[in-house]
Every structure is written in structure tokens, then in C-alpha cells.
Amino acid sequence: MSLSETRRTPGATLARPRLTHLLTRESAEAERRCPRSKEAYARAGHLFGRVPMT
């Protein structure tokens, strides 16, 4: 990956393909480490934003 692919404007930026790869990798790792968390999230459809508000 060249610098021109990651920096299109001044300042720190991240190439979208790289970001997509990182997010996919992290999501897979989280599912592997915490399978019950994914199950709980799937059952929480009735909660606002799937987050308990107490």
C-alpha cells in the first residue's frame, strides 16, 4: 500500500480497504472469543439500540 493510497488530504487518514479488513478481522476475533455475547445481542432486539437501559 502506497502513501498516496492512505493519505489523500493533510493529516492522518486510513485507507478504506485497510479499515474494512481491520474491522472484519476484529469482528471475527470477538465472535471467536465471546460467542455468548453474540447470542445475547441477537436476543436483544426488543431493547433500544440493543442496549439495556437501567
Secondary structure, DSSP 8 states (H G I E B T S, - for coil): --HHHH-SSSS----HHHHHHHHHHHHHHHHHH-HHHHHHHHHTTTSGGG----
